[in-house]
Amino acid sequence: MLDATGTEPKAKDEVHGWIELREQIKDDQRQGHRQNKSLTHMNQLSIVRNFATLRIKGMRHMATSKAVTRQ
């Protein structure tokens, strides 16, 4: 099956938890600020980081999605 870019999806060797994901996003945000990434890109990282933070706090997927949408 092809993804949106038209390439085959790559299999992930490891699955990381929400805490690792949030730390990676924080690093990506720092790097994005240094590289003057677009506001859209930075907003997308913030949305994913907020989702990860709420999941770490124990919210379920749907409740988390609704909370992020309200933000």
VOLO-21764 format. One line per 10 residues: number of its first residue (from 1); for each residue x, y, z of N, C-alpha, C. Coordinates in nm, 2 decimals. Each point is the difference from the previous one (the first is absolute). Layout:
N
NUM = X:Y:Z:X:Y:Z:X:Y:Z; ...
This chain:
71
1 = 0.08:-0.12:0.00:-0.08:0.12:0.00:0.09:0.12:0.00; -0.04:0.10:-0.08:0.08:0.13:-0.01:-0.05:0.10:0.10; 0.09:0.08:0.06:-0.05:0.11:0.08:-0.03:0.12:-0.08; -0.02:0.12:0.06:-0.04:0.12:-0.07:0.11:0.05:-0.09; 0.12:-0.03:0.03:0.11:0.05:-0.09:0.03:-0.10:-0.12; -0.07:-0.11:0.00:0.01:-0.09:-0.11:0.12:-0.10:0.02; 0.05:-0.01:0.12:0.11:-0.09:0.02:-0.05:-0.11:0.10; 0.07:-0.11:0.00:-0.03:-0.11:0.09:0.02:0.05:0.15; -0.09:-0.03:0.09:0.03:0.04:0.14:0.12:-0.09:0.05; 0.08:0.06:0.09:0.11:-0.07:0.06:-0.04:-0.06:0.13
11 = 0.05:-0.13:0.02:-0.03:-0.07:0.12:0.08:0.06:0.11; -0.06:0.02:0.12:0.08:0.05:0.12:0.06:-0.11:0.07; 0.13:0.02:0.03:0.07:-0.10:0.08:-0.04:0.00:0.15; -0.03:0.12:0.05:-0.03:0.01:0.14:-0.12:0.09:0.02; -0.08:-0.03:0.10:-0.12:0.08:0.03:0.04:0.07:0.13; -0.01:0.13:0.00:0.04:0.08:0.12:-0.13:0.04:0.07; 0.01:0.03:0.13:-0.11:0.05:0.08:-0.02:0.15:-0.02; -0.11:0.04:0.07:-0.04:0.14:-0.01:0.11:0.10:0.05; 0.07:-0.04:0.11:0.10:0.08:0.06:0.11:0.03:-0.10; 0.05:-0.11:-0.06:0.11:0.01:-0.10:-0.05:0.09:-0.12
21 = -0.12:-0.02:-0.04:-0.06:0.08:-0.11:0.00:0.15:0.03; -0.04:0.03:0.13:-0.01:0.14:0.04:0.14:0.06:0.00; 0.10:-0.07:0.05:0.13:0.05:0.01:0.06:0.02:-0.14; -0.03:-0.09:-0.10:0.04:0.02:-0.13:-0.06:0.12:-0.06; -0.13:0.03:0.02:-0.07:0.11:-0.05:0.06:0.13:0.06; 0.03:0.00:0.13:0.07:0.12:0.06:0.13:0.03:-0.07; 0.08:-0.10:-0.03:0.12:0.02:-0.07:-0.02:0.05:-0.14; -0.11:-0.05:-0.07:-0.03:0.05:-0.13:-0.05:0.14:0.00; -0.07:0.04:0.11:-0.04:0.14:0.01:0.12:0.09:0.02; 0.09:-0.04:0.08:0.12:0.08:0.02:0.08:0.02:-0.13
31 = 0.02:-0.11:-0.07:0.07:0.00:-0.13:-0.08:0.08:-0.10; -0.13:-0.01:0.00:-0.09:0.08:-0.09:0.02:0.15:0.02; 0.01:0.04:0.13:0.02:0.14:0.03:0.13:0.05:-0.05; 0.11:-0.08:0.01:0.13:0.04:-0.05:0.00:0.01:-0.15; -0.07:-0.09:-0.06:0.00:-0.01:-0.15:-0.11:0.09:-0.06; -0.07:0.08:0.08:-0.11:0.09:-0.05:-0.10:-0.08:-0.08; -0.05:-0.11:0.05:-0.10:-0.08:-0.07:-0.13:0.08:0.00; -0.09:-0.03:-0.09:-0.13:0.07:-0.02:-0.08:-0.01:0.13; -0.09:0.10:0.02:-0.09:0.00:0.11:-0.09:-0.12:-0.01; -0.04:-0.04:-0.12:-0.09:-0.12:-0.01:0.07:-0.12:0.05
41 = 0.13:-0.02:-0.03:0.07:-0.11:0.04:0.01:0.00:0.16; 0.03:0.11:0.05:0.02:0.02:0.15:-0.14:-0.03:0.07; -0.11:0.04:-0.06:-0.13:-0.02:0.06:-0.03:-0.15:-0.01; 0.04:-0.07:-0.10:-0.03:-0.14:-0.01:0.08:-0.08:0.11; 0.12:0.04:0.02:0.08:-0.06:0.11:-0.07:0.03:0.13; -0.05:0.12:0.02:-0.07:0.03:0.13:-0.12:-0.09:0.02; -0.08:-0.02:-0.10:-0.12:-0.08:0.01:0.04:-0.14:0.03; 0.10:-0.06:-0.06:0.04:-0.14:0.03:0.06:0.00:0.14; 0.07:0.10:0.04:0.06:0.00:0.14:-0.11:0.01:0.10; -0.11:0.08:-0.02:-0.11:0.01:0.09:-0.07:-0.14:0.01
51 = -0.02:-0.06:-0.11:-0.06:-0.13:0.00:0.08:-0.10:0.08; 0.13:-0.01:-0.02:0.08:-0.09:0.07:0.00:0.03:0.15; 0.00:0.13:0.04:0.00:0.04:0.14:-0.13:-0.05:0.07; -0.11:0.02:-0.07:-0.13:-0.05:0.06:-0.01:-0.15:0.01; 0.06:-0.07:-0.10:0.00:-0.15:0.01:0.09:-0.04:0.11; 0.11:0.07:0.03:0.08:-0.03:0.11:-0.07:0.01:0.13; -0.09:0.11:0.01:-0.08:0.02:0.12:-0.11:-0.10:0.01; -0.02:-0.09:-0.09:-0.10:-0.10:0.01:-0.13:0.02:-0.07; -0.02:0.10:-0.08:-0.12:0.02:-0.07:-0.01:-0.10:-0.11; -0.12:-0.04:-0.03:-0.02:-0.10:-0.11:0.01:0.07:-0.13
61 = 0.01:-0.07:-0.11:0.02:0.05:-0.14:-0.10:0.10:-0.04; -0.13:-0.03:0.01:-0.11:0.09:-0.05:0.00:0.12:0.09; 0.01:-0.01:0.13:-0.01:0.12:0.09:0.12:0.09:-0.03; 0.12:-0.06:-0.03:0.11:0.07:-0.03:-0.01:0.08:-0.13; -0.06:-0.07:-0.10:-0.02:0.07:-0.13:-0.10:0.11:0.02; -0.10:-0.01:0.07:-0.10:0.11:0.02:0.07:0.11:0.08; 0.08:-0.03:0.10:0.07:0.11:0.07:0.09:0.08:-0.08; 0.08:-0.07:-0.09:0.09:0.06:-0.09:-0.07:0.09:-0.10; -0.12:-0.05:-0.05:-0.08:0.07:-0.09:-0.05:0.13:0.06; -0.04:0.00:0.13:-0.04:0.12:0.06:0.11:0.10:0.02
71 = 0.12:-0.05:0.02:0.11:0.10:0.02:0.02:0.07:-0.13
